[in-house]
């Protein structure tokens, strides 16, 4: 399980959405830099994450990542993720 979590973290660096087949999707939202006038400070750009249980159809991104890293077939990786 921890191995799958590492793949999700890795994929979220370059992707705004990672679907966990049968469970849902982790979605990254980018927030722009802003100025906090009450503190007189600039806040750098950041990303916040949300989860959407409705997006649970396998898009292949996570399974492909697992298959590539372990040098296994897509089907074997799909079973591992499931």
C-alpha positions as CSV (number, residue, x, y, z in Angstrom):
1,X,0.0,0.0,0.0
2,X,2.8,2.5,0.9
3,X,4.3,1.8,-2.5
4,X,1.0,2.9,-4.2
5,X,0.9,6.0,-2.1
6,X,4.5,6.9,-3.3
7,X,3.3,6.5,-6.9
8,X,0.3,8.8,-6.2
9,X,2.6,11.4,-4.6
10,X,5.1,11.2,-7.6
11,X,2.3,11.5,-10.1
12,X,0.8,14.6,-8.4
13,X,4.0,16.5,-9.0
14,X,3.4,16.6,-12.7
15,X,-0.4,15.9,-13.0
16,X,-3.4,17.8,-11.6
17,X,-5.5,14.6,-11.2
18,X,-4.6,11.0,-10.2
19,X,-7.4,8.5,-10.3
20,X,-7.3,5.6,-7.8
21,X,-9.3,3.0,-9.7
22,X,-12.5,2.0,-7.8
23,X,-11.9,4.6,-5.0
24,X,-11.8,8.1,-6.4
25,X,-9.4,10.8,-7.6
26,X,-7.0,13.1,-5.9
27,X,-7.2,16.5,-7.5
28,X,-4.5,19.3,-7.2
29,X,-5.6,22.9,-7.3
30,X,-3.0,25.6,-7.9
31,X,-3.3,28.8,-5.9
32,X,-1.6,31.9,-7.2
33,X,0.8,34.0,-5.2
34,X,-1.0,36.7,-3.1
35,X,-0.4,39.5,-0.7
36,X,-1.7,39.3,2.9
37,X,-2.4,42.9,3.7
38,X,-3.1,42.2,7.4
39,X,0.3,40.6,7.9
40,X,2.1,42.7,5.2
41,X,3.6,39.5,3.7
42,X,3.6,37.8,0.4
43,X,2.3,34.2,0.2
44,X,4.0,32.1,-2.5
45,X,2.0,30.1,-5.0
46,X,0.9,26.8,-3.6
47,X,-1.2,23.7,-4.3
48,X,-4.1,22.3,-2.3
49,X,-5.6,18.9,-2.8
50,X,-9.1,17.5,-2.8
51,X,-10.7,14.1,-3.2
52,X,-13.5,13.3,-5.5
53,X,-15.1,9.8,-5.0
54,X,-17.1,10.2,-8.2
55,X,-14.0,10.0,-10.4
56,X,-13.2,6.4,-9.9
57,X,-12.9,5.1,-13.5
58,X,-9.4,3.7,-14.3
59,X,-7.6,6.2,-16.6
60,X,-4.4,4.1,-16.6
61,X,-2.1,6.7,-15.2
62,X,-1.5,5.1,-11.8
63,X,-1.4,1.6,-13.2
64,X,1.1,2.6,-15.9
65,X,3.3,4.2,-13.4
66,X,3.4,1.0,-11.3
67,X,4.0,-1.2,-14.3
68,X,6.9,1.0,-15.5
69,X,8.6,1.1,-12.1
70,X,8.3,-2.6,-11.5
71,X,8.9,-3.7,-15.1
72,X,5.6,-5.7,-15.0
73,X,2.7,-6.0,-17.4
74,X,-0.2,-3.5,-17.3
75,X,-2.5,-6.3,-16.2
76,X,-0.2,-7.4,-13.3
77,X,0.1,-3.7,-12.2
78,X,-3.7,-3.3,-12.4
79,X,-4.1,-6.3,-10.0
80,X,-1.6,-4.8,-7.7
81,X,-3.3,-1.5,-7.6
82,X,-6.7,-3.1,-7.1
